[in-house]
Amino acid sequence: MENFSVAISYKGSLGWVEYDEAEHKVKVTLGDDEGKVRAEKFLTTPHNIKIPHETLLDFTEETIDPNTSAEALKIVLTRLWEATDVHVDWSRPVDYVKAHRHY
């Protein structure tokens, strides 16, 4: 089973968020301690999020725990930047970031 991971950045530091499928655990790797703490706190806490359904007006509020699955984590990641200033770099190749942890 392959773990999900995505690149992140915070104040000039690059890193990544990884979801361990076997342990159902989120791990944040980031060179900036402040950003790491902010991201870890946000990504290990359940959140009430309005989830869309059939139409643009069809939402239900659901409690999403990012530690339950990679899909739940992905939903919570969409709220990370607004809450913590940690940016999710969806299009940045995470393998590149893991090999080169700087700009």
Backbone as JSON Lines, residues from 0, in Angstrom:
{"i":0,"aa":"M","n":[0.85,-1.18,0.0],"ca":[0.0,0.0,0.0],"c":[0.89,1.24,0.0]}
{"i":1,"aa":"E","n":[0.71,2.12,-0.96],"ca":[1.53,3.32,-1.07],"c":[0.91,4.47,-0.29]}
{"i":2,"aa":"N","n":[1.73,5.18,0.45],"ca":[1.26,6.33,1.22],"c":[1.0,7.51,0.3]}
{"i":3,"aa":"F","n":[0.01,8.31,0.64],"ca":[-0.28,9.55,-0.07],"c":[0.63,10.64,0.48]}
{"i":4,"aa":"S","n":[1.22,11.46,-0.38],"ca":[1.97,12.61,0.08],"c":[1.81,13.75,-0.92]}
{"i":5,"aa":"V","n":[1.93,14.98,-0.39],"ca":[1.79,16.19,-1.2],"c":[2.77,17.23,-0.67]}
{"i":6,"aa":"A","n":[3.31,18.04,-1.58],"ca":[4.25,19.08,-1.21],"c":[3.53,20.24,-0.52]}
{"i":7,"aa":"I","n":[4.25,20.88,0.41],"ca":[3.75,22.07,1.09],"c":[4.87,23.1,1.15]}
{"i":8,"aa":"S","n":[4.5,24.34,1.44],"ca":[5.51,25.38,1.64],"c":[5.0,26.37,2.69]}
{"i":9,"aa":"Y","n":[5.97,27.0,3.37],"ca":[5.64,27.97,4.4],"c":[6.82,28.93,4.55]}
{"i":10,"aa":"K","n":[6.59,30.2,4.28],"ca":[7.62,31.23,4.44],"c":[8.97,30.82,3.85]}
{"i":11,"aa":"G","n":[8.98,30.31,2.64],"ca":[10.23,29.96,1.97],"c":[10.76,28.58,2.27]}
{"i":12,"aa":"S","n":[10.11,27.83,3.14],"ca":[10.53,26.46,3.44],"c":[9.64,25.48,2.69]}
{"i":13,"aa":"L","n":[10.26,24.49,2.09],"ca":[9.53,23.43,1.41],"c":[9.44,22.2,2.3]}
{"i":14,"aa":"G","n":[8.39,21.42,2.1],"ca":[8.23,20.18,2.84],"c":[7.1,19.38,2.24]}
{"i":15,"aa":"W","n":[6.57,18.45,3.02],"ca":[5.47,17.64,2.53],"c":[4.64,17.11,3.69]}
{"i":16,"aa":"V","n":[3.42,16.74,3.34],"ca":[2.5,16.06,4.25],"c":[2.35,14.65,3.72]}
{"i":17,"aa":"E","n":[2.42,13.69,4.62],"ca":[2.29,12.29,4.21],"c":[1.25,11.61,5.08]}
{"i":18,"aa":"Y","n":[0.45,10.76,4.45],"ca":[-0.54,9.98,5.18],"c":[-0.1,8.52,5.16]}
{"i":19,"aa":"D","n":[0.12,7.95,6.34],"ca":[0.51,6.56,6.47],"c":[-0.75,5.7,6.53]}
{"i":20,"aa":"E","n":[-1.02,4.98,5.46],"ca":[-2.23,4.16,5.35],"c":[-2.3,3.08,6.43]}
{"i":21,"aa":"A","n":[-1.17,2.45,6.73],"ca":[-1.16,1.35,7.7],"c":[-1.46,1.84,9.12]}
{"i":22,"aa":"E","n":[-0.91,3.0,9.48],"ca":[-1.09,3.51,10.85],"c":[-2.2,4.55,10.98]}
{"i":23,"aa":"H","n":[-2.8,4.95,9.84],"ca":[-3.83,6.0,9.84],"c":[-3.32,7.23,10.58]}
{"i":24,"aa":"K","n":[-2.18,7.73,10.1],"ca":[-1.52,8.85,10.77],"c":[-0.98,9.84,9.74]}
{"i":25,"aa":"V","n":[-1.12,11.12,10.06],"ca":[-0.6,12.21,9.23],"c":[0.75,12.63,9.78]}
{"i":26,"aa":"K","n":[1.74,12.79,8.87],"ca":[3.07,13.25,9.27],"c":[3.42,14.48,8.43]}
{"i":27,"aa":"V","n":[3.92,15.52,9.09],"ca":[4.33,16.76,8.41],"c":[5.84,16.86,8.5]}
{"i":28,"aa":"T","n":[6.48,17.07,7.35],"ca":[7.92,17.32,7.29],"c":[8.08,18.71,6.68]}
{"i":29,"aa":"L","n":[8.66,19.63,7.46],"ca":[8.81,21.01,7.02],"c":[9.97,21.64,7.78]}
{"i":30,"aa":"G","n":[10.83,22.37,7.09],"ca":[12.0,22.98,7.71],"c":[11.69,24.11,8.67]}
{"i":31,"aa":"D","n":[10.54,24.71,8.59],"ca":[10.15,25.81,9.46],"c":[9.31,25.25,10.61]}
{"i":32,"aa":"D","n":[9.83,25.38,11.83],"ca":[9.14,24.8,13.0],"c":[7.76,25.39,13.23]}
{"i":33,"aa":"E","n":[7.62,26.7,13.05],"ca":[6.31,27.33,13.25],"c":[5.28,26.76,12.27]}
{"i":34,"aa":"G","n":[5.65,26.67,11.0],"ca":[4.74,26.11,10.0],"c":[4.42,24.66,10.26]}
{"i":35,"aa":"K","n":[5.42,23.91,10.69],"ca":[5.22,22.48,10.98],"c":[4.21,22.31,12.11]}
{"i":36,"aa":"V","n":[4.37,23.08,13.18],"ca":[3.45,22.98,14.32],"c":[2.04,23.38,13.91]}
{"i":37,"aa":"R","n":[1.91,24.46,13.14],"ca":[0.58,24.9,12.67],"c":[-0.09,23.81,11.83]}
{"i":38,"aa":"A","n":[0.67,23.26,10.88],"ca":[0.12,22.23,9.99],"c":[-0.24,20.97,10.77]}
{"i":39,"aa":"E","n":[0.65,20.52,11.65],"ca":[0.39,19.3,12.43],"c":[-0.86,19.45,13.28]}
{"i":40,"aa":"K","n":[-1.0,20.59,13.94],"ca":[-2.17,20.81,14.79],"c":[-3.45,20.77,13.95]}
{"i":41,"aa":"F","n":[-3.44,21.46,12.81],"ca":[-4.62,21.51,11.95],"c":[-4.94,20.15,11.35]}
{"i":42,"aa":"L","n":[-3.91,19.41,10.94],"ca":[-4.12,18.15,10.23],"c":[-4.31,16.94,11.14]}
{"i":43,"aa":"T","n":[-4.32,17.16,12.43],"ca":[-4.59,16.05,13.36],"c":[-5.87,16.3,14.16]}
{"i":44,"aa":"T","n":[-6.63,17.3,13.74],"ca":[-7.86,17.68,14.42],"c":[-9.05,17.49,13.48]}
{"i":45,"aa":"P","n":[-10.15,16.86,13.94],"ca":[-11.35,16.78,13.1],"c":[-11.93,18.18,12.86]}
{"i":46,"aa":"H","n":[-12.52,18.36,11.66],"ca":[-13.1,19.65,11.28],"c":[-14.5,19.45,10.72]}
{"i":47,"aa":"N","n":[-15.38,20.42,11.01],"ca":[-16.71,20.43,10.4],"c":[-16.6,21.17,9.08]}
{"i":48,"aa":"I","n":[-16.86,20.46,7.99],"ca":[-16.69,21.0,6.65],"c":[-17.97,20.75,5.85]}
{"i":49,"aa":"K","n":[-18.4,21.76,5.13],"ca":[-19.57,21.59,4.26],"c":[-19.13,20.86,2.99]}
{"i":50,"aa":"I","n":[-19.69,19.7,2.76],"ca":[-19.33,18.84,1.63],"c":[-20.4,18.97,0.55]}
{"i":51,"aa":"P","n":[-19.97,19.24,-0.72],"ca":[-20.94,19.37,-1.81],"c":[-21.46,18.01,-2.25]}
{"i":52,"aa":"H","n":[-22.67,18.05,-2.83],"ca":[-23.29,16.81,-3.31],"c":[-23.75,16.99,-4.75]}
{"i":53,"aa":"E","n":[-25.05,16.89,-5.0],"ca":[-25.58,16.86,-6.36],"c":[-25.55,18.2,-7.1]}
{"i":54,"aa":"T","n":[-25.77,19.31,-6.41],"ca":[-25.82,20.62,-7.08],"c":[-24.91,21.6,-6.33]}
{"i":55,"aa":"L","n":[-24.78,22.78,-6.88],"ca":[-23.97,23.81,-6.24],"c":[-24.57,24.32,-4.93]}
{"i":56,"aa":"L","n":[-25.83,24.02,-4.71],"ca":[-26.51,24.46,-3.5],"c":[-26.76,23.32,-2.51]}
{"i":57,"aa":"D","n":[-26.3,22.14,-2.84],"ca":[-26.55,20.95,-2.04],"c":[-25.32,20.58,-1.21]}
{"i":58,"aa":"F","n":[-25.26,21.1,0.02],"ca":[-24.15,20.85,0.92],"c":[-24.67,20.27,2.23]}
{"i":59,"aa":"T","n":[-23.86,19.43,2.84],"ca":[-24.15,19.0,4.21],"c":[-22.87,19.15,5.02]}
{"i":60,"aa":"E","n":[-23.02,19.59,6.25],"ca":[-21.86,19.72,7.11],"c":[-21.52,18.36,7.68]}
{"i":61,"aa":"E","n":[-20.27,17.97,7.5],"ca":[-19.79,16.69,8.0],"c":[-18.53,16.9,8.82]}
{"i":62,"aa":"T","n":[-18.34,16.08,9.82],"ca":[-17.11,16.11,10.59],"c":[-16.1,15.21,9.88]}
{"i":63,"aa":"I","n":[-14.99,15.82,9.46],"ca":[-13.96,15.11,8.72],"c":[-12.72,15.0,9.6]}
{"i":64,"aa":"D","n":[-12.3,13.77,9.88],"ca":[-11.08,13.53,10.64],"c":[-9.98,13.15,9.65]}
{"i":65,"aa":"P","n":[-8.96,14.0,9.48],"ca":[-7.93,13.74,8.48],"c":[-7.1,12.48,8.74]}
{"i":66,"aa":"N","n":[-7.21,11.92,9.92],"ca":[-6.44,10.72,10.24],"c":[-7.16,9.42,9.85]}
{"i":67,"aa":"T","n":[-8.38,9.51,9.33],"ca":[-9.12,8.28,9.03],"c":[-8.78,7.7,7.67]}
{"i":68,"aa":"S","n":[-8.41,8.57,6.69],"ca":[-8.08,8.06,5.35],"c":[-7.38,9.15,4.55]}
{"i":69,"aa":"A","n":[-6.74,8.74,3.47],"ca":[-6.09,9.72,2.58],"c":[-7.13,10.65,1.96]}
{"i":70,"aa":"E","n":[-8.31,10.13,1.65],"ca":[-9.37,10.97,1.07],"c":[-9.84,12.02,2.07]}
{"i":71,"aa":"A","n":[-9.98,11.66,3.33],"ca":[-10.36,12.63,4.36],"c":[-9.27,13.69,4.51]}
{"i":72,"aa":"L","n":[-8.02,13.26,4.5],"ca":[-6.91,14.21,4.58],"c":[-6.95,15.19,3.42]}
{"i":73,"aa":"K","n":[-7.21,14.71,2.21],"ca":[-7.26,15.59,1.04],"c":[-8.32,16.67,1.2]}
{"i":74,"aa":"I","n":[-9.45,16.32,1.77],"ca":[-10.52,17.31,2.0],"c":[-10.04,18.37,2.98]}
{"i":75,"aa":"V","n":[-9.43,17.95,4.07],"ca":[-8.96,18.9,5.08],"c":[-7.81,19.75,4.53]}
{"i":76,"aa":"L","n":[-6.97,19.17,3.68],"ca":[-5.88,19.94,3.07],"c":[-6.39,21.14,2.27]}
{"i":77,"aa":"T","n":[-7.61,21.06,1.76],"ca":[-8.15,22.19,1.0],"c":[-8.4,23.4,1.89]}
{"i":78,"aa":"R","n":[-8.4,23.21,3.2],"ca":[-8.63,24.31,4.15],"c":[-7.34,24.73,4.85]}
{"i":79,"aa":"L","n":[-6.23,24.06,4.6],"ca":[-4.99,24.28,5.35],"c":[-4.45,25.69,5.21]}
{"i":80,"aa":"W","n":[-4.33,26.19,3.99],"ca":[-3.71,27.49,3.78],"c":[-4.47,28.62,4.5]}
{"i":81,"aa":"E","n":[-5.78,28.62,4.36],"ca":[-6.57,29.68,4.98],"c":[-6.43,29.68,6.5]}
{"i":82,"aa":"A","n":[-6.3,28.51,7.1],"ca":[-6.24,28.4,8.55],"c":[-4.84,28.58,9.13]}
{"i":83,"aa":"T","n":[-3.79,28.27,8.33],"ca":[-2.44,28.21,8.9],"c":[-1.37,28.98,8.12]}
{"i":84,"aa":"D","n":[-1.69,29.45,6.94],"ca":[-0.72,30.06,6.01],"c":[0.27,29.04,5.44]}
{"i":85,"aa":"V","n":[0.06,27.77,5.68],"ca":[0.87,26.71,5.06],"c":[0.19,26.38,3.73]}
{"i":86,"aa":"H","n":[0.93,26.53,2.65],"ca":[0.38,26.36,1.3],"c":[0.57,24.92,0.82]}
{"i":87,"aa":"V","n":[-0.48,24.34,0.29],"ca":[-0.4,23.01,-0.32],"c":[-0.03,23.2,-1.79]}
{"i":88,"aa":"D","n":[1.11,22.66,-2.17],"ca":[1.62,22.77,-3.55],"c":[1.17,21.55,-4.35]}
{"i":89,"aa":"W","n":[-0.12,21.51,-4.68],"ca":[-0.71,20.35,-5.34],"c":[0.04,19.97,-6.62]}
{"i":90,"aa":"S","n":[0.52,20.96,-7.36],"ca":[1.14,20.67,-8.65],"c":[2.66,20.47,-8.58]}
{"i":91,"aa":"R","n":[3.28,20.74,-7.44],"ca":[4.73,20.55,-7.3],"c":[5.0,19.06,-7.07]}
{"i":92,"aa":"P","n":[5.89,18.46,-7.86],"ca":[6.19,17.03,-7.66],"c":[6.8,16.78,-6.28]}
{"i":93,"aa":"V","n":[6.11,16.0,-5.47],"ca":[6.55,15.79,-4.09],"c":[7.87,15.02,-4.03]}
{"i":94,"aa":"D","n":[8.14,14.16,-4.99],"ca":[9.41,13.45,-5.0],"c":[10.58,14.41,-5.19]}
{"i":95,"aa":"Y","n":[10.37,15.45,-5.99],"ca":[11.4,16.48,-6.17],"c":[11.64,17.21,-4.85]}
{"i":96,"aa":"V","n":[10.57,17.56,-4.14],"ca":[10.69,18.27,-2.88],"c":[11.41,17.39,-1.85]}
{"i":97,"aa":"K","n":[11.12,16.11,-1.83],"ca":[11.79,15.21,-0.88],"c":[13.29,15.14,-1.16]}
{"i":98,"aa":"A","n":[13.69,15.27,-2.42],"ca":[15.11,15.22,-2.78],"c":[15.78,16.58,-2.66]}
{"i":99,"aa":"H","n":[15.02,17.68,-2.81],"ca":[15.57,19.04,-2.8],"c":[14.69,19.92,-1.93]}
{"i":100,"aa":"R","n":[14.98,19.98,-0.66],"ca":[14.11,20.69,0.28],"c":[14.37,22.19,0.35]}
{"i":101,"aa":"H","n":[14.62,22.79,-0.81],"ca":[14.81,24.23,-0.89],"c":[14.37,24.7,-2.27]}
{"i":102,"aa":"Y","n":[14.15,25.98,-2.4],"ca":[13.75,26.56,-3.69],"c":[14.94,26.62,-4.6]}
